[in-house]
Amino acid sequence: MKSDKISEAVVRRLPVYLRFLNDLLKREIATVSSQELGQKLDLNPAQIRKDLAYFGDFGRKGIGYDVSYLIEKIRHILKLDQQINVALVGAGNLGHALSNYNAYLKDTMKITAVFDSYTPKIGQNINSLTVQPMEELDSTIRAQGIRIGIITVPDTEAQNVADILVGAGIEAILNFAPVILRTPANVRIHAADFTTDLQSLAYYLHDGKEDAEEVPVNEQQ
């Protein structure tokens, strides 16, 4: 099925499946059913089967899914079976933290270049990467075949950075700046906004003792 017919929700669940399957593989578990996946991931087994069926027939009735085979297929679907270089713009505290996360990423996906416009940061070393000036962004992205960009700059600078990334050929952006970015339709944007996530969590907080007492004991978190 063509990717433009598959919802973002389905695509976002695939890495969740992959992470759990990798854990099964480490424990030398060879097969898993959609029921088992559903129980562990708190998802409807029918939804899992439907998600995977968008991309092919990977399971066997009465047996389930071969863990190694399904890992291979999901990695291929997510293009994790090829080298994916990532550029990060913004070498502040968040940029440092994300660059250090390289150690936890799979070998096929790495932050390979870090950029900043603030002169004192240029030349600094972050997890074996040297912070480069923005003037080198275009040539570096093209030379390294970088296709994904991460933005960790202030909101006032984010749109300009996005424009520069798009101009350099970036196809997808993970945006940590609290602002909506405008890009061409063929450039995918994912927003990571800690503030709105925390604010939405606050909705679920109890106002006081009376609210807590209304919740049955076996349903409290």
N, C-alpha and C positions, 0 to 999 in steps of 0.2 A: 504494500500500500504506500502511496506517496506520502512523504513527510508532512505536506501541508494539510493533509486530512487527519492527522493524528494530533490530539489535543496536547497542550502543554502539560496538563495534569498527568497524562500517561507518560510523557517523556521524563517528568520529574520523579515518577515512581521507579523508573528503571534503575537508577543508581542505588535506590533503597534495596531493590531485589538483589542487585549485584553485590552490595556490601554483605548482605545476609548469606548469599551463596558462597562468597569467599570464606566466610566464617565456617560454613559447613565443610568446605573443602579442607580447611586447616584441621578440622576434627575428623577427617577421612570418612565423611558421610557421602555415599555415592549417589543416592537418589533422594528426591524430596517430592511430596505431593503438593498440590495447590492448597489443600486443607491445612497441611503443616505450615506452609508459607503464610497462609492467612492467619493462623493462630499466633504465630510468632510476631508478625508484623501488624496485627490488629487490622487486617483488611479482609474484605469479602473474597473468598476463594474464587467465586465467579468473576469478580473484577480482575483478579490476577490472571486468570485464564484468558479473559477478553483482552487485557493489555498485551499479553505475549502473542496472542493470535493475530494482532495487527501486523506482526512481523514474520509470522511463519508458524508451522505446526511443530512445536518443540517437545511436546509431551507424548506419553504413551498411556492409553487408558488402562487403568488397573495397576500401573507401575509408577507413573508420575514423570518427573523430569530428571534426566541425567545431569547431575550438578556441574561436572566439568564441561559438558557440552553446552549447557545453558549459559554458563559464565562466558564461554567463548563467543556465543551468539550475541549476548547482550553487550559485551565489549566491542564487538564489530558494529552493532547498531549505534552505539554511542561514539564510535570512531576512536575508541581507546586502544585499538590494535595498531595504531600508528602514532608517530611522534607528534605531539601537540605542544608547540611553544607558546608561552603566554607573556605578554608585556604588562608591567605594572607602572602606572603613572601616579606619583605621590609617595615620596619617601619619608613621610612622617611616622608617627607611632603606629598607626594602623598598617601603613605600608610595610614597616619593619616586621610587624607580627605576621602579615600574610607571606612575606618573603621567607621568613623562617619556617613557614608551614611546608615549604618545599620538601622537607625531610619526610613528610607524611604522605606526599602525593606519589602516585605510581610513576614508574620510570618513564612512561609514555606521555605524561603531562607535567610540565615544569614551567615555573616562572624563569625565563631566561634573560630578561632585560628589565631594568628599573630606571625610571626617568623622573626628573624633577626640574623645576624652573628656578628654585631657590639656590643661589650660588653657593652658600656654605655647605649644602648637602651634596653638591656635585663632587664626585671623586670618593665619597664615603663607600665603605665596603659593607654590604648587607648579605650575610650568608653566601659569601664567595662571589657576589655580584657587585659590580661597581656602578654606583649611581651615575647615570649619563645625563647630559643636558638635553633639553627638548629638541634642540637643533639636530641631534643625532637620531631622533626617534624614527623618522621616515626611512632613512637608509638602513637602520638596524632592523626594523620590522621586515623590510623587503629582503634583506640579506639572510635573516634567520627563518623566513617563511612563517612569521608569527601571524596567527589568525584570530586570537582572542586577546582582548585588552581588559585590564582591571583599573578602575578609576577610584582613587582614594584622596582626591583633592577637595578643597572647600567648595561649597555649592556654587559660589560665584565664578569659579574657574572650570567647573565640570563640563559645561556645554562646549566651551572652546576646546578643551582636551578631547572631548568626543569627536568634534569636527576634525581635529588633527588625526586622531586614530582612524577615522573613516577614510580620510584622504590618503592615509598610508596603506589602505587595503584591509583593515581589520573588519572581520565579518560578525563578531559577537562581542558584547561588552557586559562585564559584571560591574555595576555601578553602586558604590558605597556612599556617594554624595547624596544628601537629602534633597534631590531636585529631579524633576522629570526631564529626561533628555529627548531631544528631537533628532532623529536620524532617518536615513532612507529606509524604505520598507524592507530592503534585503539585509539590513543589519539588525541582528537580534539583541535586545536589551533585557537584562535581568537586574532588578533592583534589590539591593540588600540594605534595608533600612532598619537599624537597631532601634531607633526611637519609636517608629510606628509599631514595631513588633512588641516592644515593652508596653506602649500605651494600650494596645489592643488586649494584652494580657491583663492589664489592670481592670478591664471590664469584668473579668471572672472572679475578682477578689470579693470576699464577703464584706458587707458593710458593717457587720457587727455580730454579736453572739446570736441574735435572733435568726439571722440568715443561715448561720452554720447549723443551728438546731433543726432547720427545715430539711436539711439534706440527710437521707438515711445513712446510717453508719457505714454500710457496705458499699456506698457510692462515693464516700469521701476519698479525696486523693491523698 
